[in-house]
Amino acid sequence: MSIAVLLFQITIFVTVFIAWRTSDKIGYIATGLWLVLTYVALYGSLQQLQLTTLIVSSIIGYLSTSNSNVIGKFINSKLGFTQVKGPAKHREFLMKTIRKAKHDLIILSGWATSFALDEKLIKSIRAAINRGVNIYICFGYEYSKSNSMRISDIKGLEILRSLQEHSNKNRAYGKMYIAQIPNHSKVLMCDKEYYVVGSFNWLSNSGSTENPNDETSVVIRNLSLILNNYDELTKQIIENAE
């Protein structure tokens, strides 16, 4: 194998690996494009080599997006950080997280309003509860004495309480905990798989494209950081739950 061929295979491997780390959708697109190019432009042993590179990089990239396997745990202990940018991308990430959650979902937000808790989000949360997912929610930005709760805040709390009531109807459902304490943290944690920290208020920002403010968060998949924060956050929310 020549140096040029080796470097090209390394480039493909890195490209596909990063694509899967970015999102499943981008991973599928990158893998698909390289597969098409490989079949169209190459043949023989070189084609087989490149197909092998694509298969290996796709599998490793896909497995690295989770801490539920040996490869993912190892890679994420070394490369456990990615980013989410923009309001719309954050909202998309939240919806995806709720859909994929299997055991636990932790959400910390400064506020919980009816702007963000729309029908789509309510339906998604209810479906997660029905799957048996335990949901821990904390909010309660402390206003100055001259301010009072807005109508959207009141409606947001009513929505969360109705979801909590839904979770209490059947013991087979997931349990929902709601804690209102002074809070300005913005955290999203899913199944001890990843821990998202940044500027986005998950329960008050609808992710509208009309929002002029940029948002940035870091997705942490480092298992030790996740476990350290998981116990602390769940304990805090349960102790202060209504």
PANUKOL-709010 format. One line per field, with one value per residue (C-alpha): residue number from 1; chain; x, y, z. Coordinates in steps of 0.02 Angstrom, whole numbers, always signed. Layout:
num	[NUM ...]
chaine	[A ...]
X	[X ...]
Y	[Y ...]
Z	[Z ...]
***
This chain:
num	[1 2 3 4 5 6 7 8 9 10 11 12 13 14 15 16 17 18 19 20 21 22 23 24 25 26 27 28 29 30 31 32 33 34 35 36 37 38 39 40 41 42 43 44 45 46 47 48 49 50 51 52 53 54 55 56 57 58 59 60 61 62 63 64 65 66 67 68 69 70 71 72 73 74 75 76 77 78 79 80 81 82 83 84 85 86 87 88 89 90 91 92 93 94 95 96 97 98 99 100 101 102 103 104 105 106 107 108 109 110 111 112 113 114 115 116 117 118 119 120 121 122 123 124 125 126 127 128 129 130 131 132 133 134 135 136 137 138 139 140 141 142 143 144 145 146 147 148 149 150 151 152 153 154 155 156 157 158 159 160 161 162 163 164 165 166 167 168 169 170 171 172 173 174 175 176 177 178 179 180 181 182 183 184 185 186 187 188 189 190 191 192 193 194 195 196 197 198 199 200 201 202 203 204 205 206 207 208 209 210 211 212 213 214 215 216 217 218 219 220 221 222 223 224 225 226 227 228 229 230 231 232 233 234 235 236 237 238 239 240 241 242]
chaine	[A A A A A A A A A A A A A A A A A A A A A A A A A A A A A A A A A A A A A A A A A A A A A A A A A A A A A A A A A A A A A A A A A A A A A A A A A A A A A A A A A A A A A A A A A A A A A A A A A A A A A A A A A A A A A A A A A A A A A A A A A A A A A A A A A A A A A A A A A A A A A A A A A A A A A A A A A A A A A A A A A A A A A A A A A A A A A A A A A A A A A A A A A A A A A A A A A A A A A A A A A A A A A A A A A A A A A A A A A A A A A A A A A A A A A A A A A A A A A A A A A A]
X	[+0 +70 +81 -47 -174 -145 -168 -327 -400 -357 -446 -601 -597 -584 -718 -845 -803 -829 -991 -1064 -1006 -1098 -1267 -1341 -1414 -1247 -1165 -1284 -1260 -1069 -1063 -1186 -1092 -926 -1007 -1074 -905 -816 -925 -922 -738 -645 -631 -532 -426 -430 -619 -619 -495 -601 -762 -675 -623 -801 -877 -752 -762 -953 -966 -840 -917 -1092 -1039 -944 -1108 -1157 -1078 -1175 -1035 -849 -794 -904 -844 -662 -676 -783 -662 -537 -645 -802 -852 -957 -1059 -1238 -1260 -1413 -1589 -1666 -1528 -1550 -1737 -1705 -1577 -1702 -1839 -1718 -1657 -1834 -1875 -1720 -1721 -1746 -1722 -1688 -1703 -1641 -1685 -1629 -1692 -1708 -1891 -2029 -2153 -2298 -2196 -2080 -2201 -2308 -2411 -2264 -2155 -2299 -2337 -2154 -2136 -2296 -2235 -2071 -2167 -2271 -2109 -2058 -1933 -1905 -1902 -1818 -1856 -1786 -1822 -1862 -1759 -1773 -1847 -1817 -1955 -2025 -2064 -2197 -2229 -2283 -2438 -2325 -2236 -2401 -2462 -2295 -2308 -2486 -2428 -2288 -2408 -2530 -2387 -2339 -2519 -2513 -2357 -2444 -2593 -2502 -2357 -2286 -2259 -2101 -2097 -2092 -2009 -2031 -1922 -1943 -1788 -1682 -1598 -1515 -1427 -1461 -1431 -1494 -1444 -1501 -1481 -1305 -1260 -1226 -1230 -1267 -1219 -1235 -1341 -1505 -1657 -1732 -1906 -1931 -1849 -1953 -1804 -1894 -1793 -1856 -1753 -1609 -1501 -1369 -1356 -1211 -1198 -1068 -1118 -1012 -998 -858 -928 -844 -912 -1085 -1090 -1024 -1161 -1302 -1310 -1295 -1433 -1559 -1534 -1558 -1718 -1794 -1759 -1844 -1983 -2162]
Y	[+0 +169 +318 +411 +271 +255 +442 +441 +297 +389 +544 +441 +359 +526 +608 +469 +454 +641 +636 +502 +597 +751 +665 +503 +593 +667 +498 +410 +544 +540 +350 +344 +471 +382 +215 +285 +362 +201 +94 +219 +268 +114 -71 -223 -227 -38 -40 -179 -83 +74 -23 -99 +75 +138 -8 +2 +192 +190 +54 +138 +310 +246 +150 +303 +400 +292 +238 +74 -22 -52 +47 +196 +199 +195 +329 +444 +435 +513 +617 +652 +824 +890 +1049 +1101 +1275 +1381 +1382 +1269 +1138 +1138 +1109 +969 +893 +901 +814 +679 +653 +630 +507 +400 +403 +230 +251 +427 +604 +756 +934 +1093 +1257 +1433 +1438 +1320 +1410 +1369 +1439 +1290 +1165 +1156 +1009 +927 +929 +877 +728 +677 +687 +590 +454 +443 +425 +287 +196 +197 +339 +431 +619 +741 +925 +1075 +1258 +1417 +1568 +1684 +1850 +2011 +2061 +2184 +2046 +1911 +1753 +1781 +1699 +1586 +1531 +1490 +1392 +1304 +1244 +1185 +1083 +1001 +959 +880 +772 +727 +676 +568 +481 +446 +359 +196 +128 +47 +220 +319 +433 +622 +736 +924 +1037 +1225 +1300 +1454 +1394 +1466 +1308 +1236 +1049 +899 +723 +561 +384 +418 +424 +610 +769 +934 +1101 +1272 +1427 +1354 +1356 +1187 +1219 +1401 +1421 +1351 +1352 +1469 +1525 +1701 +1701 +1823 +1755 +1625 +1473 +1355 +1198 +1062 +879 +781 +593 +569 +434 +490 +667 +601 +485 +619 +741 +614 +567 +747 +812 +673 +687 +875 +862 +720 +809 +967 +886 +941]
Z	[+0 -50 +68 -38 -24 +163 +191 +87 +189 +350 +282 +243 +414 +506 +397 +426 +611 +640 +539 +653 +806 +742 +717 +652 +502 +449 +481 +362 +230 +240 +235 +91 -14 +10 -34 -197 -242 -198 -311 -454 -454 -391 -428 -374 -217 -195 -193 -63 +45 +41 +78 +229 +288 +270 +363 +506 +524 +519 +652 +767 +738 +774 +930 +995 +1012 +1161 +1325 +1324 +1237 +1265 +1111 +1156 +1336 +1283 +1147 +1252 +1396 +1276 +1158 +1258 +1192 +1047 +1022 +985 +910 +875 +952 +819 +836 +1026 +1010 +885 +1004 +1149 +1050 +992 +1170 +1238 +1100 +1130 +1321 +1396 +1583 +1647 +1583 +1681 +1629 +1716 +1648 +1715 +1669 +1612 +1499 +1386 +1240 +1244 +1322 +1166 +1104 +1017 +1172 +1286 +1174 +1171 +1361 +1388 +1270 +1368 +1531 +1453 +1405 +1588 +1579 +1744 +1714 +1833 +1804 +1896 +1864 +1959 +1913 +2064 +2011 +2103 +2224 +2098 +1971 +1975 +1875 +1696 +1623 +1518 +1678 +1763 +1613 +1599 +1779 +1749 +1600 +1700 +1841 +1720 +1652 +1830 +1864 +1708 +1774 +1940 +1861 +1831 +1931 +1774 +1702 +1727 +1878 +1855 +1983 +1979 +2087 +2094 +2170 +2126 +1966 +1813 +1755 +1582 +1587 +1490 +1536 +1454 +1523 +1588 +1403 +1384 +1485 +1397 +1476 +1395 +1369 +1306 +1421 +1375 +1446 +1401 +1231 +1088 +969 +850 +701 +740 +900 +869 +1011 +974 +1088 +1118 +1224 +1250 +1239 +1363 +1344 +1468 +1581 +1742 +1725 +1686 +1837 +1955 +1904 +1886 +2070 +2127 +2012 +2043 +2231 +2226 +2123 +2224 +2389 +2325 +2224 +2251]
***
